[in-house]
């Protein structure tokens, strides 16, 4: 039987608990590339790691046939790219751009020795249009005559997996162990592959990946943030997300916001979704949000307000889609307004750096903040601006 290997850039939470788990359990050798020297050494020493499933019952899964290379060892990375059956990236937006030049060099080397062996790259990043970003950066780093569109499959994904928080003590006890929720579906772009879709458990190929990426942003991410912002507004003393969702009013409002967004997506993606399907998805998400084993905090879910209130993110992104369709978005707008009251802190009593920056914006007034953070035009979006201000002023009073 032919040896199959997956090269995963990023041995972090998603890399190990999700991508590595799926491919490892499906018989692949799992090779990580990471810049954490200690983590790389540990993986090479143990040749395996443990995924702890935090569901109603705790379950431990051992992922074996594992090794790692240091991300700065360019020669080793290039060699792995040359020989990999498939690749994946899960490093975060900022680090993603830094690894592209090395990936490009590896692709050149691979093409020189295996012209008829195209490679697929699964993009396990939480960003919209990630394939377009990577395609552009790869083109800038490859020779002009390199057949990127025929040789490299850029497979966009919709990552719906939530990773439980690990305490410092838990990490110290076993630095290679990672926690994971039971949910294990990796939705990905069927059209992105250049090779046959691998026979790997948990892979769910979709014809129209954009619809599923939007479902993640405008139902999952939207609902998550809504629970944090409204939950904090109602219960500023609560630490965990499951605690605020024990309040039936918080749970009800969060569901109403998600359902309103689902109605908008149904109008746009008539061939991809059904009302009952999205409703079931929302119920499943709300069940998962209340998983006590996740230990997800209100602070973690809500922090980084400027990004979450950004022009294309979970709130403003779906509102912009609703306006030309003349679809209602009042619940979504109300949910967004609660972010202006969010002052949650971490376990040490500190606010996030981005949330402090948001407060600085607010010191210049609501109009300034809505323009700077949400991208609202003072003329074109005057009505929308007034609607938000009305919700915020109602909350103050």
N, C-alpha and C positions, 0 to 999 in steps of 0.2 A: 504493500500500500504506500502511495506517495506521501512523503512527509509534508504536512501542512503547518504553516506558521503564520501568526499574526504579529505584526510590529505595531505596538501602541505607543504613540508619543504622549507621555504623561501617565505616571504611575500613581495618580491621585485617587480621590474617592470614586469618581465615575470610571476612570481607567481600570481600577482593580475590582470595585464592587459590581460593575455592570459589564463593560466590554470584555475585560479579561475573564470574568466569570462565564459569560455566554460562550466565548470561543474555547476557553479551557475545558468546560464541561462537554463541548462538542468534539473533543479530540485534537485540538490545535495546540502546537507549542506556542506559549505566550511569551513574547519578548517585549520588554518595556524599555523605552528610552526616556531618561529623566535626569534632571540636573542635581537632584538630591543625592550626593555621594553616599551618605549613610544608608539611605533606602536602597540604592543600587547594590551596595555591598551585602546588605541583609538578604535581598532577594536572591543574589548569586550564592550566598552561603546556604540558605534554606531550600532553595529550588521550589518553593511553594509558599502559599499564604492562605489565611482563613477568611472566609466571608461569613459573618454572623447575621443571619436573617432575623430581623426584629419584627415579628408578627404577633399573633395571639399566642403562639408558642415559639420559643427561640430555637433556631436550627443552625448548626454549623456545617459549612461546606468547605472542603479543602480543594484548592486549585493547585494542581501539580504541573510538572513539566514547564516550569517557569524560569526565566533568566532575565537579566537586565544589562543595559549598556549605559554609560554616562553620556548625557546629551551633548557635552562639549567635545567628546571624542569623535570628531568628524569622520575620520577614516572608518571607524567601527560602524557608525550610523549609516554611512554610504553603502558599506558591505551588506548590512541588514536589509536596506531598501532594495538592493540588487536581488536578494534571494527570497524576500517575503512573498507569501501567497496572497496576502491582503494586508492593508495598513489601516490604522485609525489614528485620529488626533483628538486629544482631550486635554488641552493645556490652558485654556482660557484665552480670551480675545487678545490681550497684550502680548502674551508669550507666543501666540500663533504666528504673528508676523516675523518673529525672531527665528523661528525654525524653518521658514520657507526656503531661504537660500541653501541650507543643507539638504533639504528634501529635493530641491531642484538638481543639485549635484548628484544625488543618489539616483534620480530618474535618468539623468544623462548616462551614468555608468550602466544602469540596468538596460537601457535602450541599445547601448553599444554591444552588449553581449547577448541580449535576448530581445531582438526586434519584434518578435511575434508573441511576446509575453506581456501584454498590458497589465496594469495594476490598478486596483480600486482602492480609494481612500475613504473610509467612513468618517464623516465629520461630526464627531460627538461634542459639539459646542453649543452653548445656549445663546445663539445669535441668529437673527434672521438673515437670509441670503448669504450664509457663510461660504457656500460653494462659489459664488460670484467673487467674493473677496479673495479666496484662495486662488481661483483661476487667474485673476488679474495679477496677483503677486507672483505666482509661478511663471506666468508669461514674461514678466519683467526680469526673471532670473534664469530663463531658459533661452537657448539660441533661437533666432527668429524662425528657423526652419524645423524646429522640434514639433512633432505631430501631437501636441498636447491633447487635442480633442479626440484623437483616436486611441491614444496610448494611456491616458490617465482618466479613470472614472472618479469623479468627485460626487460622493454620495451624501446628500444632505439628510439630516435626521431630525426627529422631534423627540427630545429627551424628556420623558415624563417621570423618570425615576427620582424619588427623593431619598437623600442620604442622611441617616440619623446622625446626630451629634455625638462625638466621642469625647469623654472627659480626658484631661491630661493624665490621670491615673490609668485609664483604660488604654491609652496610647502607649504609656510607659510599660505597662504589663506585657503588651505584644504590639510593637511598632508596625508589624506587617498586617495585623488583623484590621479588617474594615467592616463596618456595619452596613446593612442594606435593608430596605423594606422588601416585602414579598413581591411587589409588582416588578415584572421582569420583561416587559415588551419594549423592543427597540423598533420604533416606526422609522422607516427609511425610504429613500427615493428609488423606486423600482427602475426608473429610467436612467439613473445615474451610473449604473454598473456597465462596465465594458466586458466583464467576464460573466459567467453564470452566477446567479445569486447563491452564495454558499449555503450549504445545508447546516445551518446553525440554529440551535434552539433559541426562541425568543425574537427572531428577526421577523418583522411584519412589513413587507414591501407594499408601498402605495403608489398608485398611478400619478396622483396630484399631490405631491409633498407639500406644496404651498398651503393647501387647505389644512393640513395636519400641523404644520408649523404655526399657523394662525390659531388653530384650536388650542395649542399649548400656550401661546402668548395671551390670547384673549378670553380663555376660560380658566385654565390651570393657574397661570401667573396672576391673572386678574383676581381670581377668587382668593388665592393665597394672600395677596397684598390687602384685599378688602377685609379679610378676617383679621389681619394684623392691625390695620388702621382703625376700623370701626371697633374692634375688640379692645384696643388700647383706649379709645375715646370713652368707651363704656366702663372699662375695668383697668385703669392705669396702674394698679398695683399687681396685676397678674403677670407671671413670668412666661408661662408656656402657651402655645397656640391652642392646645386641646382645652386649656382652662377657659379661655374666652369663648370657645365654641360650645362649652357646656351651657352658656346662656342661650336660651332658645331664640331670643331676639337677634343676637349676633349671627347665629346659624341661619335663621330665616332670611335676614337681610343679605348675607353673603350669597345664599342660594338665589335670591331674586336678582342680584347683580349678575351672577353667572348666567342665569336663564335669559336675561335681557340681551347679554352679549351673544348667547347662542342663537337667539332669533335673528340677529344681524348676520351671523355667519351662515345660517340656513338660507338666507336671501341671496348671499353671494355664492355659496358653494352648494347649489341645489343637487348636483350629481354625486356629491361626496358624503353628505350627512343627512340624517333623518332626525326629526324632532325627538322621537323616542330614544334614538341612539345617543344624542347629545344629553338628553335628560338623565339617562342611565349613567353616562360618563360623569356628569356633575354629582350625582349621588355617590358614585364610587370615590370621586376626589374628596368629597366632604367626609366620607368614612375614613379615608387615608389621612386627611388633615388632622383627624382626631385620634390618630394612633399615638398613644402615650409613650410607646417605646422609641418613637422618633426623637423625643426630647427637644422638639423644635421650639425655639423661643419666639415670642412676639417681636423682640428686638431684631433677631436675625432675619425674620421674614419681612419686616417692614423697613429696615435700615437701607440707606442709599436712596433717599427720597428723590434727589435730582434725576437719577437714572430712571426710576420707576414712574416718574411723572413726565418723562421725556416725550418729545413730539411723536415718536413712533412706537412707544412702549405700550404696556398693557392697558392703560387708561385712555390716553390721547389717541393711540393707534386705532382702537375700535370706534372711538367717537368720530374720528375723521372718516371712517368707513360708513358710519351710520348717517351722517349729515346729508350726503347726496342722495341716499336712498329714502330720506325722510322717515327714518326709523327712530323710535324713541330711545333715548340714552340717558334719561334723567337719573335713574338708579346708579348708573356707572359714574356720572358726574358727581352725584352726592357722595359715593364711595371715595372718589378722588379727593373731595374736599376735606375728608377726615385726616388725610395725610398732613394737612397744615397744622394739625393739633398733636402730631406724633412726636413724642419726646422720650421714647423708650431708651433704656440704657443696658449695657452688657452686665455681666456678673460682677464687674468691678465698679459699676456706677458711672461708666463713661458712655457718652454718645459717640456714634461713628463720625469719622472725619467729614464724610459727605453730608451728613445731617447737620453738622455745625455750619458748613458752607451754605446749606439751605436756609438756616436761620439768618445768615448774613444777607442773603437775597431778600428775605422777608423784611429785614430792617429798612429796606428801600421801598417797601409798600407792596400791596397785592398785585397791582398792575405790572410793576417791574418784574416781580417773580413769575407771573403767568407768561410774560413775554420771554424772559430769560430761560426759564426751566421748561415750560410746556410748549413754547414756540407759538403762542397765541399772538396774532397780529392785532394791534390796537384798533385798526379800522375794519379789516375783513372779519375779524373774530369778535367784534364788539359785543354782539348779543351773547355769544358763548362766554365771554369774559364776565359779563354781568350776571349770568346764571350761576357761575362758580362762586362769585363774590357773594351772591345771595345765600347760597348754601353755607359758606364760611361764616358769614355774619350771623346766620341763624344759629350756628354751632356756638359762637361766642356768647350769644345772648341766651 
